[in-house]
């Protein structure tokens, strides 16, 4: 007589009963931090980084004068920077962002000390800005990039304390001036090293956080007055270098000296305008292959997208940046406390203004200020700083989606 065969355990049952399977399922469960990460944000960052690698490769592969004989050198370094940046993002994301609140003064102070090295013989001048620490082997650090992140953290901690204080819904005038001082110290050092673009980014971060914190109208008037005085002082004391003044002149008059002070903007417009709808094809841009646009792998990388990928490809880059900003605002809206909300808003203000300025200067609607396009431009310091900012966003997101007891 035939006896029915005993069925073995199903795959799902054996996985649950397995001593290895239970931790695996717990790691994949919805209580895991992996489920609470913003994967849309992470995907947009990786896509921008990879697109930036292709654009950097195209801009440098035919430039023997800067590649040192290795046409793939910039591509390799860009992808290495992206990989290191993602590791930084992962490391920051697993740290509770609230711990940054207590360490904000130390982080800010360390970044100011690091920034001060640009005023010493250790720094080198590149493209008119005395703001680089050259490490050798084609690598260098730009301390001002890390100051952006430090200012976001420090101002968020200051203004969150003001909002969390008993019977206080807005920052006081004293706290507003402290915030301006925290912005002003690095801004003065950065201006002294002829780095106008980064000073503008810091100003955008400060203004955005003060507005979000809810400063009243009278303080806004004071802030506008201080800003006017500072701008007047910059021009009156001749704090801008001749080449920076020439950039403003070229912005005011796009036809001014197209072979001299207006050369960068003029060539950038030609490159973007020649791309049409679909572009000339990756690695086939005439302006790009000819090296007509200066610094095309860094500040003017968007011109490669416009020429070789056309309107659709350049629009994709802008759309992905828009996704990053959208997810940042979403994280800010769902943040569990004021500090987390301000952190996210500060990062969004940083990336939004820097992206607008970078793309705008290639289109001629903003003055040339010499700042990279986040995640896309070649440069380790910029990549590490913005990826650290993404790690902070992810930490705020993970906390906001953590199950609450009670």
FIDO-281049 format. One line per 2 residues: number of its first residue (from 1); their letters; for each residue z, y, x of C-alpha. Coordinates in steps of 0.02 Angstrom, whole numbers. Layout:
N
NUM = a = Z Y X  ...
***
This chain:
406
1 = xx = 0 0 0  -48 168 65
3 = xx = 89 295 83  46 479 72
5 = xx = 41 560 241  173 690 278
7 = xx = 98 860 299  149 957 453
9 = xx = 222 1130 439  102 1269 402
11 = xx = 57 1393 535  159 1530 452
13 = xx = 313 1417 435  304 1358 615
15 = xx = 288 1538 675  442 1590 578
17 = xx = 544 1440 640  484 1460 818
19 = xx = 608 1549 933  460 1648 999
21 = xx = 387 1684 828  540 1767 753
23 = xx = 548 1909 880  360 1929 866
25 = xx = 370 1950 678  515 2070 695
27 = xx = 414 2172 818  272 2179 694
29 = xx = 383 2212 544  383 2377 456
31 = xx = 553 2420 529  475 2419 703
33 = xx = 439 2587 788  260 2525 812
35 = xx = 232 2537 625  304 2712 621
37 = xx = 188 2782 756  46 2895 702
39 = xx = -102 2785 749  -227 2910 681
41 = xx = -160 3040 802  -163 2918 946
43 = xx = -340 2863 904  -402 3043 902
45 = xx = -321 3077 1071  -399 2922 1150
47 = xx = -569 2964 1076  -562 3142 1144
49 = xx = -510 3077 1314  -652 2952 1321
51 = xx = -780 3080 1263  -712 3197 1396
53 = xx = -740 3061 1526  -924 3046 1477
55 = xx = -949 3234 1476  -862 3253 1645
57 = xx = -968 3112 1716  -1128 3194 1656
59 = xx = -1076 3363 1725  -1035 3297 1899
61 = xx = -1142 3143 1934  -1284 3247 2008
63 = xx = -1170 3368 2102  -1162 3303 2279
65 = xx = -1074 3462 2332  -918 3420 2231
67 = xx = -922 3230 2216  -919 3193 2402
69 = xx = -1056 3064 2383  -974 2966 2240
71 = xx = -1066 3008 2077  -932 2915 1978
73 = xx = -784 2998 2065  -741 3122 1928
75 = xx = -761 2990 1793  -639 2874 1883
77 = xx = -510 3012 1907  -527 3074 1729
79 = xx = -498 2900 1657  -352 2875 1777
81 = xx = -279 3040 1716  -301 2982 1536
83 = xx = -217 2816 1572  -69 2900 1657
85 = xx = -62 3024 1513  -51 2884 1385
87 = xx = 90 2804 1485  181 2971 1483
89 = xx = 150 2983 1295  222 2809 1268
91 = xx = 374 2844 1377  414 3008 1288
93 = xx = 385 2934 1114  523 2803 1134
95 = xx = 651 2938 1176  743 3017 1030
97 = xx = 674 3194 1027  845 3263 979
99 = xx = 906 3224 1155  783 3356 1217
101 = xx = 886 3488 1129  1032 3470 1248
103 = xx = 922 3457 1402  804 3599 1353
105 = xx = 883 3728 1472  871 3608 1619
107 = xx = 690 3565 1577  647 3748 1560
109 = xx = 736 3795 1722  651 3656 1819
111 = xx = 480 3709 1756  513 3890 1809
113 = xx = 565 3833 1983  408 3727 1995
115 = xx = 304 3873 1933  380 3986 2067
117 = xx = 295 3880 2201  131 3967 2158
119 = xx = 205 4123 2240  234 4030 2403
121 = xx = 114 3974 2541  116 3800 2461
123 = xx = -4 3861 2327  -193 3872 2342
125 = xx = -319 3987 2258  -452 3901 2152
127 = xx = -576 4001 2047  -480 4162 2075
129 = xx = -311 4094 2017  -174 4066 2147
131 = xx = -93 3932 2040  -129 3762 2115
133 = xx = -30 3642 2223  -159 3536 2314
135 = xx = -101 3357 2345  -256 3293 2434
137 = xx = -378 3155 2389  -456 3264 2256
139 = xx = -293 3283 2161  -195 3441 2128
141 = xx = -58 3504 2011  -53 3663 1908
143 = xx = 130 3703 1870  87 3822 1728
145 = xx = 24 3677 1622  199 3602 1616
147 = xx = 276 3771 1576  186 3767 1408
149 = xx = 281 3610 1360  446 3680 1427
151 = xx = 426 3841 1325  392 3740 1167
153 = xx = 551 3637 1192  661 3784 1243
155 = xx = 607 3902 1104  620 3763 975
157 = xx = 799 3727 1030  845 3913 1024
159 = xx = 768 3947 854  831 3784 778
161 = xx = 1007 3835 827  979 4000 738
163 = xx = 916 3913 581  1054 3782 582
165 = xx = 1195 3909 602  1307 3933 452
167 = xx = 1246 4068 333  1096 4103 446
169 = xx = 922 4073 378  825 4178 503
171 = xx = 843 4217 689  940 4374 731
173 = xx = 865 4518 830  964 4460 981
175 = xx = 891 4286 969  717 4360 951
177 = xx = 737 4457 1113  804 4301 1200
179 = xx = 648 4210 1142  539 4351 1210
181 = xx = 633 4340 1375  604 4152 1385
183 = xx = 420 4187 1361  416 4338 1475
185 = xx = 487 4258 1633  349 4128 1656
187 = xx = 218 4247 1588  254 4373 1726
189 = xx = 242 4240 1861  81 4172 1786
191 = xx = 5 4344 1774  51 4374 1956
193 = xx = -51 4219 2001  -199 4289 1901
195 = xx = -192 4159 1764  -224 4260 1607
197 = xx = -271 4115 1494  -105 4024 1510
199 = xx = -10 4186 1472  -109 4201 1310
201 = xx = -66 4022 1264  119 4055 1293
203 = xx = 106 4210 1185  26 4108 1045
205 = xx = 164 3977 1056  301 4110 1050
207 = xx = 223 4205 905  193 4045 805
209 = xx = 371 3983 827  449 4151 786
211 = xx = 344 4164 628  388 3985 577
213 = xx = 572 4018 608  560 4157 478
215 = xx = 589 4320 570  593 4465 446
217 = xx = 468 4607 434  570 4731 536
219 = xx = 577 4608 681  391 4579 667
221 = xx = 368 4767 686  478 4767 841
223 = xx = 382 4619 910  215 4706 881
225 = xx = 281 4862 969  340 4762 1119
227 = xx = 173 4673 1129  80 4838 1125
229 = xx = 188 4908 1264  163 4754 1371
231 = xx = -26 4755 1350  -31 4940 1393
233 = xx = 78 4908 1547  -37 4768 1606
235 = xx = -186 4886 1609  -89 5039 1669
237 = xx = -9 4947 1815  -175 4862 1861
239 = xx = -99 4689 1846  -269 4615 1805
241 = xx = -380 4569 1950  -558 4640 1960
243 = xx = -637 4477 1906  -525 4470 1752
245 = xx = -575 4647 1705  -756 4598 1729
247 = xx = -731 4454 1607  -669 4574 1473
249 = xx = -816 4690 1510  -938 4544 1490
251 = xx = -855 4496 1326  -869 4674 1260
253 = xx = -1052 4683 1312  -1134 4510 1316
255 = xx = -1292 4583 1394  -1196 4660 1539
257 = xx = -1262 4595 1706  -1317 4418 1651
259 = xx = -1341 4369 1833  -1170 4436 1884
261 = xx = -1012 4462 1781  -1095 4394 1624
263 = xx = -1171 4242 1709  -1047 4112 1646
265 = xx = -1059 4161 1463  -1247 4185 1473
267 = xx = -1278 4012 1545  -1154 3932 1425
269 = xx = -1247 4003 1276  -1413 3941 1344
271 = xx = -1342 3765 1367  -1265 3754 1193
273 = xx = -1414 3836 1108  -1537 3714 1187
275 = xx = -1447 3563 1113  -1510 3586 935
277 = xx = -1449 3464 803  -1447 3301 902
279 = xx = -1446 3363 1081  -1553 3320 1231
281 = xx = -1464 3155 1258  -1313 3109 1364
283 = xx = -1350 3133 1550  -1515 3221 1509
285 = xx = -1462 3402 1488  -1571 3520 1590
287 = xx = -1434 3650 1614  -1305 3516 1652
289 = xx = -1410 3419 1776  -1462 3580 1861
291 = xx = -1283 3639 1881  -1321 3808 1803
293 = xx = -1156 3821 1709  -1007 3848 1827
295 = xx = -851 3738 1811  -937 3630 1682
297 = xx = -819 3483 1705  -665 3590 1672
299 = xx = -665 3756 1579  -845 3743 1515
301 = xx = -850 3558 1472  -892 3600 1290
303 = xx = -1063 3661 1347  -1106 3482 1400
305 = xx = -1066 3422 1224  -1170 3561 1147
307 = xx = -1322 3532 1258  -1325 3342 1271
309 = xx = -1245 3288 1106  -1305 3434 1001
311 = xx = -1225 3512 849  -1168 3344 781
313 = xx = -1089 3287 944  -1004 3454 975
315 = xx = -947 3453 793  -871 3281 821
317 = xx = -766 3350 965  -706 3493 854
319 = xx = -671 3372 711  -564 3260 823
321 = xx = -465 3412 882  -444 3455 699
323 = xx = -374 3281 667  -245 3307 805
325 = xx = -192 3473 729  -188 3401 553
327 = xx = -77 3257 606  35 3378 701
329 = xx = 59 3484 546  92 3328 443
331 = xx = 226 3274 566  303 3448 560
333 = xx = 309 3443 369  398 3274 368
335 = xx = 515 3307 514  695 3257 487
337 = xx = 770 3420 551  727 3598 599
339 = xx = 715 3558 785  586 3423 755
341 = xx = 486 3535 639  483 3676 767
343 = xx = 434 3558 907  284 3499 807
345 = xx = 234 3675 757  247 3734 937
347 = xx = 132 3595 996  7 3634 857
349 = xx = 6 3821 901  -22 3776 1084
351 = xx = -168 3658 1054  -246 3762 915
353 = xx = -253 3924 1014  -305 3840 1177
355 = xx = -446 3745 1091  -506 3900 998
357 = xx = -504 4005 1157  -594 3872 1261
359 = xx = -731 3838 1134  -741 4022 1086
361 = xx = -773 4079 1264  -920 3959 1281
363 = xx = -993 4031 1120  -961 4211 1171
365 = xx = -837 4249 1031  -687 4252 1149
367 = xx = -668 4322 1326  -677 4198 1469
369 = xx = -496 4157 1510  -507 3999 1614
371 = xx = -410 3870 1513  -458 3686 1486
373 = xx = -508 3602 1324  -361 3487 1281
375 = xx = -392 3301 1316  -576 3335 1357
377 = xx = -582 3443 1514  -556 3364 1684
379 = xx = -384 3397 1756  -228 3293 1780
381 = xx = -99 3429 1748  -174 3476 1581
383 = xx = -192 3293 1529  -14 3249 1576
385 = xx = 58 3401 1486  -37 3377 1322
387 = xx = -2 3190 1322  183 3229 1346
389 = xx = 169 3342 1195  89 3198 1098
391 = xx = 237 3090 1146  355 3220 1070
393 = xx = 252 3221 910  261 3031 901
395 = xx = 450 3036 928  471 3158 784
397 = xx = 357 3049 677  453 2889 717
399 = xx = 618 2970 671  551 3040 507
401 = xx = 495 2867 451  653 2776 503
403 = xx = 740 2692 355  893 2793 303
405 = xx = 1053 2707 252  1133 2756 90
***
